[in-house]
Amino acid sequence: MKLAIALMLMVSVIGVAAENLKEQIKFGNEAAKQGLWNEARFRWQKVIDADPSNGSAHNNIGVALEREGKIEQAVVEYRLAVKLLPDNSYARKNLQRSEELLKNATGEQKKVEAKK
């Protein structure tokens, strides 16, 4: 009897936790729509802290980092997202675009250094 009650409580807590993560993702998405990237990233990071395997949150953080000009960090997040969500076309496109941006930025930096 005690075991059954404990299992029911555990299932209930897991359900609440999953719902909370969905709310954090949703809150982060709304913040991003308003241009509040720090708040959005904070919400998505809470999701990752609770569930490191959440590919959507990694992808979203990548978007926020890219918006902040932190392309190298965005690439890391996008790679995680693609690894976790291999069929997600958005994550793959984001990764491809940010890797191209990083490649171009690195090439431009080399050109500037060569001119010195």
Summary of the structure (lengths in Angstrom):
residues: 116
radius of gyration: 18.6
end to end distance: 77.0
largest distance: 77.1
contacts: 330
relative contact order: 0.09
helix: 86%
strand: 0%
